[in-house]
């Protein structure tokens, strides 16, 4: 098994649950949830997210 299979494709671990949880907290103001690949994972430190203030 390669790293991409383990982190993205493997049905035998909790990866799909983790990615679903991450997708649920993704700030939609920053665009749609990206397709998760090994490249996306390795390059995630370069993603810039904008912070939206709430009036609570």
Helices and strands as residue ranges (DSSP letters): H 3-4, I 5-9, H 15-25, G 28-30, H 38-42, G 44-46
